[in-house]
Amino acid sequence: MENKTTLEYIVSLAKRRGFIYPGSEIYGGLSGFYDYGPLGVALKRNIIDAWLKFFVDGWDDMYQVDSAILMSRKVWEASGHASGFNDPLVECSNCHSRLRDEHIQGNKCPVCGQSGTLGEPKQFNMMLKTFLGPTSTGEETSNLITDVDKKLGPDSDGLVAKNRFEYQAEDLTYLRPETAQGMFVNYKNVLDCFYPDLPFGMAQIGKAFRNEISPRDFLFRLREMEQMEVEYFVAPEQWEEKFEHWRKDMLEYFKYIVLPGGMIHQLEMPENERAHYSAKTIDFEFDYPFGRKELAGLAYRTDYDLKKHQEASGKSMEYKPKGGGQGFIPHVIEPSIGIERTVLALLSAAYTEDEVNGEKRTYLKLLSNIAPVKVAVSPLLQNKAELVEKATEVYDMLKKEIKDVMWDDNGNIGKRYRRQDEIGTPYFVTIDFQTIDDNTITIRNRDTTEQERVKTPDLLIKLQDREYLTS
């Protein structure tokens, strides 16, 4: 299914209506970082709630954790990220732009346009460094970095070099590039505390950081992101069966949050494109406005991570079957979904344009359980006390039962309709003069713009009716 929405439209609506703001905007922005506005926070929360309901809350064998963003550097050495979490980088000798090798066509710099100025690809480690402790600030940290760069020569500033760690201070660590390792290092704690049967999963929602060479495409490629991940531990002989089970479940989740099936595609990654820990990976790609790109991934990590941590830490990662028998290190299946990429996919899929009474209209066709605002309540005129008083009663009644209710009395009623349509509000409740006479109010449907008049006492039942909400 071709996505005819442009990224410019999505970016404009997101900023104008309070979904997403550029990070550090008053200082000119910071590439690869974005801030969520009030509606963006609500949309993200609804996506997370849907994921928890679908993959965590209804499962008896799922254990949710929340691990620290900063961990011992030894974690990343053991996992292979310190030496293997790399992207090929090319530098232009004319403008000194640093670019991902995959974005280069021929030998012409896409930034300055010069030909023959691009160097050979070098491996760039994408983890963001930080220093811990009171002695690792200011001039001392600056001197340390300078010393490391001198010893490493031109391969510094994130480029992988031989024996890199012998030049680094003990207080150097990294912002985590994935949430998975926080679950692997806590695997033994969950075993000891809960002693679950196999298979079982550990789930986590949290921030991850990557020193992207060239952040781009709005929320798609960022330096700070949030992930929803599961590490599902299985007996080695079960991995194919469980992998297929998770593949189907992920497709069902996309359907649950109403990402059109025709815009979702599965791509099994060839060996040379898989992460260093993966023996099989399926990418779930989405038709974004800028092309078909990865939305989520499903990886079979074998026993790679647990075995590496067992070797490095000296702590046993074996699972002891309850019925007796030989202990073994479980294998792992990892479904991973990026929240920012899901937000972008939902905004792209929901962005709709049509005509109402000869005028162009833009609206977000979001399902009610995902929309940041479920119902808007408005007095027809904001300067009529009796309308405002009645509308306030209705608003208070709905707010007690439906969390995402918005009061809107700004501008004329037509402008309010357009504003609520643009943020994806499924239903707009208006209190007018007839309400004062017969205690009825109108409910306007976002998608059809049709209005229905109902008795005020019946409003909540009507809105909570499943068929009505998903019509």
BELHU-V839846 format. One record per residue. N is the residue number from 1. PHI is phi as a letter, one per 30 degrees, with the letter a starting at -180 (none if undefined). Layout:
n: <N N>
phi: <PHI PHI>
This chain:
n: <1 2 3 4 5 6 7 8 9 10 11 12 13 14 15 16 17 18 19 20 21 22 23 24 25 26 27 28 29 30 31 32 33 34 35 36 37 38 39 40 41 42 43 44 45 46 47 48 49 50 51 52 53 54 55 56 57 58 59 60 61 62 63 64 65 66 67 68 69 70 71 72 73 74 75 76 77 78 79 80 81 82 83 84 85 86 87 88 89 90 91 92 93 94 95 96 97 98 99 100 101 102 103 104 105 106 107 108 109 110 111 112 113 114 115 116 117 118 119 120 121 122 123 124 125 126 127 128 129 130 131 132 133 134 135 136 137 138 139 140 141 142 143 144 145 146 147 148 149 150 151 152 153 154 155 156 157 158 159 160 161 162 163 164 165 166 167 168 169 170 171 172 173 174 175 176 177 178 179 180 181 182 183 184 185 186 187 188 189 190 191 192 193 194 195 196 197 198 199 200 201 202 203 204 205 206 207 208 209 210 211 212 213 214 215 216 217 218 219 220 221 222 223 224 225 226 227 228 229 230 231 232 233 234 235 236 237 238 239 240 241 242 243 244 245 246 247 248 249 250 251 252 253 254 255 256 257 258 259 260 261 262 263 264 265 266 267 268 269 270 271 272 273 274 275 276 277 278 279 280 281 282 283 284 285 286 287 288 289 290 291 292 293 294 295 296 297 298 299 300 301 302 303 304 305 306 307 308 309 310 311 312 313 314 315 316 317 318 319 320 321 322 323 324 325 326 327 328 329 330 331 332 333 334 335 336 337 338 339 340 341 342 343 344 345 346 347 348 349 350 351 352 353 354 355 356 357 358 359 360 361 362 363 364 365 366 367 368 369 370 371 372 373 374 375 376 377 378 379 380 381 382 383 384 385 386 387 388 389 390 391 392 393 394 395 396 397 398 399 400 401 402 403 404 405 406 407 408 409 410 411 412 413 414 415 416 417 418 419 420 421 422 423 424 425 426 427 428 429 430 431 432 433 434 435 436 437 438 439 440 441 442 443 444 445 446 447 448 449 450 451 452 453 454 455 456 457 458 459 460 461 462 463 464 465 466 467 468 469 470 471>
phi: <none d c c d c d d d d d d d d d d c i d b c d d h e d c j i b e i b b c c d e d d d d d d d d d d e d d d d d c b d c c d c c b d b b d d d c b e e d e d d d d j d d c b c b b d c b c d d d c i d c b d e d c c c i b c d d c c i d c i c c d d d b d c d d d d d b b c j d c c b h d d d e d d d d d d d d d d i d d d h j d d b d h e d d c c d d c d b b d d d a d e d d d d d c e d d d e d d c h d d d d b b c c a c a d b b b d e d b e a h i d d c b c b b b b c b b c c c b d e d c d d d d d d d d e d d d d d d d d d c i c e e d c c b c b d d d e d c d d d c c c a b c c c c b d d e c k d b d c a b b b c d h c e d d d d d d d d c i c d c d c c e d d j j d d a d d c b c b d b b d d d d d e d d d d d d d d b b a b b h i c d b c b c d c d e d c e d b d b c c b d e b d c c e d d d d d d d d d e d d d d d c b d c c b d b b c i d d d d d e d d d d d c i d d b b c c c b d d e d d b i c b c c c d e d c i d b b c b d e d c e d d d d d d e d d d c d>
